[in-house]
Amino acid sequence: MSRRYKGGVTSATAPVPTGPNQCGTANGIWTLPQQMQSRAAATWPTQGDVSATLAIFALGYVSAAASTTRNKYTYSGCVSAAATAASAASYGGAAAGNSTAGIFALGRNSSNLNSTTRNKYTYSGDTNAVATVASNASAYGSAAGTSTVGIFALGCIGCSASTTRNKYTYSGCTSAAATASSACSYYGSAAGTSTVGIFAIGNTGTVRNKYTYSGDTNAVATASSAGSCGGSAAGNTTVAIFALGNAPTASTTRNKYTYSGCVSAAATAATAASVIGSAASNGTTGVNA
C-alpha cells in the first residue's frame, strides 16, 4: 500500500510534507524512495534542519550613542538592508529566537540606565512589538534557547553582576524565573543545542554553566582556558566556538566546546585581538532546533 499511496494513506489526495525545517510534518508511513523524492523537493522535515534565510542585527552603540538601528542580513546574496527599528535606543543587549521571531532584551537605554524592555521582532512582515519585560532592569547579558523557550542571563543588574536568569516562552509571550547561574556574571556569552545551553559566565572568570532545558537544571561545565569577559559564541549540534574576548586584555583566543563529553580545547585563533564581539552561525543550533 505504501508504494501505491504516498505516506501509506489510502486517499484521493496525497499528504504533502511541510518541510524543510523542524516545524514541518510528514504524516503517514513513507518509503525511502518517497522520502528521497521529498528531500530533493525540499519539502521533507528534518529535526533541527532550519533553512535560515535572514538574520536581524541590533547595532547597539552607533556614533557614540545608543541607537534604535537594526539591520536585516539576507544570507542569499549576502545583502544587508534596514530592518524595523527597536522601540527604544539601547546597547548592551542580548537576543534569542526561534524560526518565527527574535526576542531582544534591549539592555542600556539612551540615558545609560539598565532597562527591562524586550522587543519581539517577527521575521514575517518585518514587524516589531513590545514583548513581556524582564524581571529586572539589566544589561550586558546573554541568551540561548530552543524553538519553544529562550533562556536569558540578565547580566548586570543595577551596578552589579547577577546570577538571575529568565525563561521566555514564545507561545504566550511569557517570562518566568529560570534556575540561576552558579556565579554572578555579565559580559558573558552563550551557545547551545536543542537540549542544553552553554553559558560562559564572563566577568573575567573561566566558569561555564550547562543549562538543561528539560527540567530547568543548571550544572558546572568545563571551564574556559582563560579568565575572560566580553566574549561571543556560535555553534552547531556538536560543538560551540567561544571567542573569549578580554582574557584579561583583548585576545585572539578561541575555545572549541564539544557538547558530548563536555570537553573544551583550543580552536583556531582570531585574526586580531578583540573584545565585546558577536557571532552567528548557519549551523543547526539550539535556537532553531
C-alpha positions as CSV (number, residue, x, y, z in Angstrom):
1,M,0.0,0.0,0.0
2,S,2.8,2.4,0.9
3,R,4.3,2.0,-2.6
4,R,1.0,2.9,-4.2
5,Y,-0.2,5.6,-1.9
6,K,2.1,8.4,-0.6
7,G,2.6,8.2,3.1
8,G,0.8,4.8,3.1
9,V,-2.5,6.7,3.3
10,T,-5.5,5.5,1.2
11,S,-6.8,8.8,0.0
12,A,-7.5,10.5,-3.3
13,T,-5.4,13.4,-2.0
14,A,-1.8,12.5,-1.2
15,P,-0.4,14.0,2.0
16,V,2.2,16.7,1.4
17,P,5.2,17.0,3.7
18,T,5.7,20.5,5.0
19,G,9.4,20.9,5.4
20,P,12.2,21.6,5.2
21,N,12.5,22.9,8.8
22,Q,11.7,21.3,12.2
23,C,8.3,22.9,12.3
24,G,7.1,20.7,9.4
25,T,5.2,17.5,9.3
26,A,5.2,14.3,7.2
27,N,2.1,12.3,8.3
28,G,1.8,8.7,7.4
29,I,4.2,5.9,6.6
30,W,6.8,6.8,3.9
31,T,9.1,4.5,1.8
32,L,12.7,5.5,1.4
33,P,12.2,6.5,-2.3
34,Q,9.3,8.7,-1.3
35,Q,11.4,10.3,1.4
36,M,14.3,10.9,-1.0
37,Q,11.9,12.5,-3.5
38,S,10.6,14.8,-0.8
39,R,14.1,15.7,0.3
40,A,15.0,16.6,-3.3
41,A,11.9,18.8,-3.5
42,A,13.0,20.5,-0.2
43,T,9.7,19.5,1.5
44,W,10.9,16.8,3.9
45,P,11.0,18.0,7.6
46,T,14.2,17.1,9.4
47,Q,14.6,17.8,13.1
48,G,16.7,20.8,13.7
49,D,17.3,21.4,10.0
50,V,16.3,25.0,9.6
51,S,16.5,26.8,6.4
52,A,17.7,30.1,7.8
53,T,17.2,32.9,5.3
54,L,17.9,36.1,7.3
55,A,19.4,37.5,10.5
56,I,18.4,40.6,12.4
57,F,21.2,42.6,14.0
58,A,20.6,45.2,16.7
59,L,23.5,47.6,16.1
60,G,23.6,48.9,19.6
61,Y,26.1,51.8,20.2
62,V,26.3,53.9,17.0
63,S,28.2,57.2,16.7
64,A,28.9,57.4,20.4
65,A,25.2,56.9,21.3
66,A,22.6,54.2,21.9
67,S,20.6,53.6,18.8
68,T,17.4,52.0,17.6
69,T,19.0,50.8,14.3
70,R,18.6,47.3,13.2
71,N,19.9,45.6,10.0
72,K,18.3,42.7,8.1
73,Y,21.0,40.4,6.7
74,T,19.8,38.0,3.9
75,Y,22.1,35.0,3.5
76,S,21.2,34.5,-0.1
77,G,23.1,37.2,-2.0
78,C,24.9,38.5,1.2
79,V,22.6,41.5,1.3
80,S,22.2,43.9,4.3
81,A,19.3,46.3,4.5
82,A,17.4,48.4,7.1
83,A,15.1,46.5,9.4
84,T,12.3,47.8,11.5
85,A,13.9,49.8,14.3
86,A,13.8,48.9,18.0
87,S,11.2,50.5,20.3
88,A,13.9,52.5,22.1
89,A,17.6,53.4,21.7
90,S,19.8,50.9,23.5
91,Y,23.1,49.0,23.6
92,G,24.5,46.1,25.6
93,G,21.5,43.9,24.9
94,A,21.0,40.1,24.3
95,A,18.8,38.1,22.0
96,A,17.4,34.6,21.4
97,G,14.8,33.4,19.0
98,N,13.1,30.7,17.0
99,S,12.1,30.3,13.4
100,T,9.4,32.9,13.6
101,A,10.5,35.6,16.0
102,G,13.5,37.1,17.8
103,I,13.3,38.3,21.3
104,F,15.6,41.3,22.0
105,A,16.5,42.4,25.6
106,L,17.4,46.0,24.9
107,G,19.9,46.5,27.7
108,R,21.0,50.0,28.4
109,N,18.9,52.9,27.2
110,S,19.9,56.3,25.9
111,S,20.2,57.6,29.5
112,N,22.7,54.9,30.2
113,L,20.3,53.2,32.6
114,N,19.6,49.5,32.5
115,S,16.1,48.6,31.3
116,T,13.6,45.7,31.5
117,T,12.4,46.3,27.9
118,R,12.2,43.5,25.4
119,N,11.1,43.6,21.8
120,K,9.5,40.8,19.8
121,Y,10.7,41.0,16.2
122,T,8.6,38.9,13.8
123,Y,10.6,38.0,10.7
124,S,7.5,37.6,8.5
125,G,6.3,41.1,7.8
126,D,9.4,42.7,9.4
127,T,7.4,43.9,12.4
128,N,8.5,44.9,15.9
129,A,6.4,44.9,19.1
130,V,6.8,45.0,22.8
131,A,7.4,41.6,24.5
132,T,7.0,40.7,28.1
133,V,9.5,42.6,30.1
134,A,12.4,41.1,32.1
135,S,12.2,40.5,35.8
136,N,14.9,43.1,36.5
137,A,16.4,46.1,34.7
138,S,19.7,44.8,33.3
139,A,22.4,45.0,30.6
140,Y,25.3,43.0,29.1
141,G,23.5,39.7,29.4
142,S,23.5,36.7,27.1
143,A,20.9,34.2,25.8
144,A,20.4,30.8,24.3
145,G,17.4,28.6,23.7
146,T,15.2,26.2,21.8
147,S,12.3,26.6,19.4
148,T,10.0,26.9,22.4
149,V,11.9,28.9,25.1
150,G,14.8,31.4,25.4
151,I,17.0,31.5,28.5
152,F,18.2,35.0,29.3
153,A,21.1,35.5,31.6
154,L,20.3,39.1,32.7
155,G,23.9,40.2,33.3
156,C,24.4,43.4,35.2
157,I,21.5,44.4,37.5
158,G,22.0,47.9,39.0
159,C,25.7,48.2,39.1
160,S,26.5,44.5,40.0
161,A,26.8,41.3,38.1
162,S,24.0,38.9,38.9
163,T,23.0,35.2,38.8
164,T,19.5,35.9,37.6
165,R,18.1,34.1,34.6
166,N,14.7,34.4,32.9
167,K,12.9,31.8,30.9
168,Y,10.9,33.4,28.0
169,T,8.3,31.1,26.4
170,Y,7.5,32.1,22.8
171,S,4.0,30.6,23.0
172,G,2.1,33.1,25.1
173,C,5.0,35.6,25.3
174,T,5.5,34.8,29.0
175,S,8.6,35.3,31.2
176,A,9.4,33.5,34.4
177,A,12.3,32.8,36.7
178,A,14.8,30.2,35.5
179,T,17.4,28.4,37.5
180,A,20.1,30.8,38.5
181,S,23.7,30.7,37.3
182,S,26.3,29.2,39.5
183,A,28.1,32.6,39.8
184,C,27.4,36.3,39.2
185,S,28.1,37.3,35.7
186,Y,27.9,39.9,32.9
187,Y,29.6,40.4,29.6
188,G,29.1,36.6,29.1
189,S,28.2,34.6,26.0
190,A,26.1,31.5,25.2
191,A,25.5,28.8,22.6
192,G,23.6,25.6,22.7
193,T,21.8,22.6,21.2
194,S,18.2,21.6,21.3
195,T,18.7,20.1,24.8
196,V,21.4,22.3,26.6
197,G,22.7,25.8,26.6
198,I,26.3,26.5,27.5
199,F,26.8,29.9,29.2
200,A,30.2,31.4,29.6
201,I,29.7,33.5,32.8
202,G,32.2,36.2,31.7
203,N,33.3,39.0,34.1
204,T,36.9,37.8,33.8
205,G,36.2,34.3,35.1
206,T,36.7,30.9,33.5
207,V,33.3,29.5,34.7
208,R,30.9,27.9,32.3
209,N,27.4,26.5,33.1
210,K,25.5,23.8,31.3
211,Y,21.8,24.6,31.4
212,T,19.5,21.7,30.6
213,Y,16.1,23.0,29.2
214,S,14.3,19.8,30.2
215,G,14.0,20.1,34.0
216,D,15.4,23.6,34.1
217,T,18.6,22.4,35.7
218,N,22.0,24.1,35.9
219,A,25.4,22.5,36.4
220,V,29.0,23.4,36.0
221,A,30.5,22.8,32.6
222,T,34.2,22.5,31.6
223,A,35.8,25.9,32.2
224,S,37.4,28.1,29.5
225,S,41.1,28.1,29.0
226,A,41.4,31.6,30.5
227,G,39.5,34.1,32.5
228,S,37.6,36.4,30.2
229,C,34.7,38.8,29.6
230,G,33.1,40.4,26.6
231,G,33.2,37.3,24.6
232,S,30.9,35.8,21.9
233,A,29.8,32.3,20.8
234,A,28.2,30.4,18.0
235,G,27.8,26.7,17.3
236,N,26.1,23.7,15.8
237,T,24.7,20.4,17.1
238,T,28.1,19.1,18.2
239,V,30.4,22.0,19.1
240,A,30.3,25.6,20.3
241,I,33.1,28.0,19.4
242,F,33.7,30.7,22.1
243,A,35.7,33.8,21.4
244,L,37.0,34.6,24.9
245,G,37.3,38.4,24.4
246,N,39.0,40.1,27.2
247,A,41.4,37.4,28.6
248,P,42.4,39.6,30.5
249,T,43.1,42.0,27.7
250,A,41.7,41.9,24.2
251,S,42.7,38.5,22.7
252,T,42.6,36.2,19.7
253,T,41.8,33.2,21.8
254,R,39.0,30.8,20.9
255,N,37.9,27.6,22.6
256,K,36.0,24.7,21.0
257,Y,33.5,23.2,23.4
258,T,32.2,19.8,22.5
259,Y,28.8,19.1,24.0
260,S,29.3,15.3,24.0
261,G,31.7,14.8,26.9
262,C,31.7,18.4,27.9
263,V,35.2,18.9,26.5
264,S,36.9,22.2,25.9
265,A,40.0,22.6,23.7
266,A,41.8,25.3,21.7
267,A,40.2,26.4,18.5
268,T,41.9,28.3,15.7
269,A,42.6,31.9,16.8
270,A,41.0,35.0,15.5
271,T,43.0,37.2,13.0
272,A,43.1,40.1,15.5
273,A,42.8,40.6,19.2
274,S,39.3,41.8,20.1
275,V,36.7,42.2,22.8
276,I,32.8,42.6,23.0
277,G,32.3,41.0,19.6
278,S,29.4,38.9,18.4
279,A,28.8,35.7,16.5
280,A,26.2,33.9,14.4
281,S,26.1,30.5,12.6
282,N,24.1,28.8,9.9
283,G,24.7,25.5,11.7
284,T,21.9,23.7,13.4
285,T,21.8,25.5,16.8
286,G,19.7,25.2,19.8
287,V,17.9,28.3,18.9
288,N,16.1,26.7,16.0
289,A,16.1,23.0,17.0
